[in-house]
Amino acid sequence: MKQYIDKSFMTNPLGEYLKWLTCKTNYQLKNWGKHLRIGYLSVVSNCSFGHNNILGSHCMVINSVMGDFSYINSFSYVQHTTMGKYCSIGPNVKIAPGKHPTSVFVSTHPVTFGNQKNLKNYTKEQKFSNYKRVTIGNDVWICANAIIIDGITIGDGAIITANSVVVKDVGAYEIVGGNPAKLLKKRFDDKQIEYLQDTKWWNNDEMWMRSNISKFWDIENFVEYSNVV
C-alpha cells in the first residue's frame, strides 16, 4: 500500500513565510494594476480576481472567483466559490468546507468513497463528490464565524448574520441567521428590491459611484420609483 510522508516534520516558519511570499508575489504581479492585496500567510490557489480585492491574514482561498471590491477578512476559508462585486466576508468564515455522504453510503469516511490526497484509500475511483460550487451575488455581507455549506446560492444584497450555518439558498436582500439559518427579514420592501436588482448599481464605474455616493446613504433617496416598471 502506498505510504505517505509526514510533511509536518519539514514545516517551519521560514518555509511557510517563503511559500506565502512566493504566492503573494505571483498573484499580485499577475494582477498588477488591479490593486490586489493578499494578507500575511494567506494561501491562494487557482483563483481569479477583479479590481481592488483584499484578503486578510491567514486566509485560504481555493478554486474561487472574486468580483471587484470584494474582500475576505482574516482566518477565513473559501473554496469552490464564485463571488460577485462589493461582497464583505467577515473573519473566520467557512464557505464550501466540503461534505460527506449522509445516506446510502455505509461510511462517512472519505477513504471509503474517494481517492483522497494524503490519506490511505481503499478505492482509486471517486464515488462521491466532496465539493459543490457556491454562488454568491453582489453586495453580500457574510458576518463572522458563518458557515456556508457546499452548493448554496446567495442572492444579491443578502446578509448572513454572525455564527450562522447556511444550509439552503438565500434570496436577494434577505437577512438570515441561526443554525440552521432562517429568514429573519428582508432589508427593503419588494419595490425597492426590484429597483436595486433592475439597476444593478454594482456594475457602474468608479466615476458614477463617486458622483452618486450620497444617494447610497438612504434607500429612499437612491430609489427612483418612477423608473420601476
Sequence and secondary structure as in RCSB ss.txt:
>XXXX:A:sequence
MKQYIDKSFMTNPLGEYLKWLTCKTNYQLKNWGKHLRIGYLSVVSNCSFGHNNILGSHCMVINSVMGDFSYINSF
SYVQHTTMGKYCSIGPNVKIAPGKHPTSVFVSTHPVTFGNQKNLKNYTKEQKFSNYKRVTIGNDVWICANAIIID
GITIGDGAIITANSVVVKDVGAYEIVGGNPAKLLKKRFDDKQIEYLQDTKWWNNDEMWMRSNISKFWDIENFVEY
SNVV
>XXXX:A:secstr
      GGGG  HHHHHHHHHHHHHHHHHHTTTS  EE TT EEES EE SS EE TT EEES EE TT EE TT
 EEESEEE SS EE TT EES      SSSS   GGGTS  TTS  S SS  S     EEE SS EE TT EE T
T EE TT EE TT EE S B TTEEEEETTEEEEEESS HHHHHHHHHH GGGS HHHHHHHGGGGG HHHH  G
GG  
